[in-house]
Amino acid sequence: MIGLVTDGSSFDEFYYRNCCGQPYERNDTWRRFFGAAADRIVADIGPRTVLDAGCAIGMLVEALRERGVDAHGVDISSYAIASVPEELRPFCRQGSIAEPPDRRFDLIVCIEVLEHMPAEEADRAIANFAAHADDVLFSSTPFDYREPTHINVRMPEDWAEAFARHGLFRDVDFDASFITKWAVRFTRRPVRVPRLVRDYERRYWQARAAESDSRAYALEVQDRLAAVERERSRLAPFEPEVHSLRLLRGDLEETANKLRQELAGTRATIAAMERSLFWRARLLTVKLRQLFRRS
């Protein structure tokens, strides 16, 4: 997946261990990533043949071949190609993507590669892609200048212009964010310029509308927070009194609980008395007295 500067010597074992965010090796994290990417490529694009331009150790090639795609890879790094598993080596070779591939493909995938290449070589790579495929899944970071090998960082519109020079245009309805949030699918389509303009304008308007709605909602939330803060400031002088009332409420609740317990105990005592022989005898005596008085 990682392309190299000129001769590729910068991309050795140290680079793959320390300069890819996390160690770039055949672990569960990277396998899941490339497995998910391969699933989307098969489901959403459905190519029969794929070239991974900058294949590194061949994980995307492996994932696609496991899903029945005739996938191949090329990378300029001798270290990366030497790290490709034995069973994949017939399908991954060392070479520069600035040089033309030896065949056409249904799809060329180029993920985070061209920013590592000198501008002239990157432009030749794009020309090679366009000459050997009508479909390119492309990603190149637009803002990571910290990596020393990122010598050709460009904004998305710059890459779009470069691809357009060779007749490949963004598929505005394809969501390539399963690769990166800035990933793009460029395709060659028999569409006239007015229709291309219409498609771009449609997506532009949708993006602007979403941006406008998001800003409006953010302002609404800010207004609500400001109102809450104003109400809090208005009530701040009463906080000591409220605190005192809460303490008093606690004391009253404690007293009420004690009285409830005492009342329950008293009721239990009365109930026990009413069930006693003495109480029953007393009731009988009262009733007899009442009868004698009536007689």
N, C-alpha and C positions, 0 to 999 in steps of 0.2 A: 504493500500500500504506500510505502514511502519512497519517493523518488530521490535522486541524489544530485549534488552539484558536480558538474563536469565529469570527473573520473569516478566519482562515488566513494572516494577514500574517506570522506568525512563521516560516512554512515557505517560505522563498524560496530563491534559488540558494545562498546561504551555507549554509543548513541542509542541503540535499541533498548538498552537497560535503563538509561537515565534521561532521555530527551523526548519521550513520547507521552508524558503525563504519568504513565505507569509503565512498568516494564513490558515491552512489546514482545510477547512470547506466547506459546500455545497454552494459555491458561483458560479457566472457565469464563472469565470476563470477556476476553477477546473472542472466544469461540461463540458465546451467546450473541455478541454484537454481529459477527459476520454471518452466523446462522440466521438471525433475524433479517439482516440485509438481503441475504440470498432468498429467503422466503418472499420478501416483498418484490425483489427483482423478477422472480419466477411468476408470482401471482399478478403483478401489475404491468410488467413489460413482456414477459414470456419469450425471451430470446432463445434461440437454439444454440448459438455460438456467442461467446463473450471473451473479450480480452481485458484482463486487469492490468492497466498500464501503470506500473509501479507496484508490483504485487508483493514486495518484501518476501516474507517467508511462506507465502502462498495460502493464507487462511481463507480468503474469499474464493480463490480457485478451488480449494478443497470443498468448501461449503456448496458451491454451485455444482460441482461434479457429483457430489452426493445426491443432488436433486435432479440429476439427469441432464445437466447442461454441459455442452462441450466447451469447457472453460480453459483458458490458457492465461499465462502471466509472463510479464517481462519486468525486470528490475536491474538497474545498473550496479547494485551493491553485490560484490562477490561474497561478502559475509552473509547477506540475506539469502541468496540463492543456495549457498552451501548449507544453510539451515533448513531448507525445504525438505520434508520427509521423502524418503527414497521412492515411495510409490507415486509421488507427485512430480518428481524431477523430469519425467518426459514431457510435462506440460508447463514447466516454468523454466525460463532461460535468462541468462544474464545478457543485458543489452540496454541501449538507450532508447527512450521513447521519442527522442528527437530524430531517430532514424525510422524510416517507414517499416511497418510490419510486413510480413511476407504473404499476407492474405487478407481478405475482407472478413468482417464480423458483423453479426446482427447488432451487437451492442459493445461499446467500449466504456469501461469504468475507469475513472481517474480520480482517486480520493486523496486529497491533501498531498499533491505531488508537485504541481507546477510552481508553487511558491518557493520550492527548493532549487529551481533551475534558473540559469541566466535568462533574461527576457527573450533574447533571440532564439535560444533553444526551446523555450516554452512556446513561442509562436510557431516554430517548426513542428512541435508536437501537436499543436492544435490543427495545423494543416494536414498532418498525417492522420489524425483522427477523422477529419472530414473526408479525406480521400479513401478511407477504408471502412467507414461505417456511416449510417444515416441516423444513428442514435447514440448519444453520449450521456452518461451519468457522471456529473462532474461536481467536485467540491474543492475549494481552496480558501483557506482562512483569509478573511478581509482585514484582520486587525492584530494578529499575533506577530509582533516585531521582536519579541524577546528572544525567540529561538535564533541562534547565530546563523543557522543554515537557511533561514527564511530571507532570501535575498531578492525575492520577486513578489512581494505581497501586493495584491491589487484589489480594488473594490469590485463588487459583483458586476457593476455596469461595464467595467473595463473588460472583464472576461466575456461578457455577453457581446460586446462589440467585436472582440477578436473572433469569436465563433461565428457571428453574423457575417463577417467578411468571407467566410467559407460556406455560407448558405445554411448554417445551423442556427435555429432560433429557439429561445426558451419555450418549453411547453408550459404555458401559464396555468394549466389546470392539473398539472402533475405535482404531487406533494412529495418532495424528495427529502423531507426532514428526518426520515429514518436513518439517513447517513449523517448529516449535520444540519443545523438550522439554516445554513446558507447554501446547501446543496441544490443543484439545478439539473434538470433534464433538458438537453439540447437535442432537437430533432430537425431533420430535413423534411419539410412538408410542402406538397404542391399547393400552397396557399398564396393568393395574390396579396400584394402589399396592403390594400384597403382592409382585408380581413385580418391581417396581422395587427394593423393599427387598432381595429375594433377590439380584438382580444386583449391587447395590452391596455387599452383604455378601460375596458371592463374590469380587469384586475386592479388597475390603478385606482379606479373609483371605489372599488370594494375596500382596498387597503386604506384609502383616505377616509372613507366612511367609518371603518373600524377604528381608525386613529382618532377621529373626531368624537365618536361615541365614548372611547376610552378616556379621552381628556375631559369630556363633559361629566362622566361618572366620577373621575378623580376630583374634579372641582366640587361636585355635589358632596362627596365624602368629606372633603376639606371643610366645606360649609357646615356640615353636621358636627364635625369635631370642634369647629370654632364655637358653635352654639352650645355644645356641651361644656366647653371650657368657660364660656361666659356664665353659664348657669352655675358651674362649680364655683367661680369667683364670687357670684352673688350670694351663694349659700355659705361661703367660707366663714364669715363672722359668726354663724350659728353653730359651727362645728363643736365648740366647747360645750354649749348648751345641749346639743344633741348627744354628745358624749356623756354628759351628766345624766340625761334622761335614760340613756341606754343602761348606765350603771344602776339607776333607780329601778328601771324595769327589771333588771336582773335580780335586785334585792326583793322586789315585790313578788316576782315569780318564785324565788326561793321560799319566801314566807307563805305564799299560797300553797306551795307543794307541802310544806310542813303542816299547814292547817288541813289540807286534804288527807294527809296521813293520819293526823289526829282524829279527824272526822270518821275516817274508815275504821280506826281502832275503836272509837266510841260506838259506831254502828255494830261492830262485831261484838262488843261487850253487851250491848242491849239485846242483840239477837241471842246471845248465850243465856242471858238472864231470862228471856222470854221462853226459852226451851227448858228451863230448870223446873224441878218439882215445886220449889218454894213459890215461884211466880205463878204456876198453875193453881197452887193451893190458895194463894192470895186472890186470884181472879174468881175462884169458886166461892171464897168467903164473901167477896163483894156482891156477887150475884145472889147469894142466900140472903144477905142483909136487905137487898133491894126487894126480894120476894116477901120477906117478913113485914117490911114497911107497907107494902101494898095491901097485905092481908090485915 
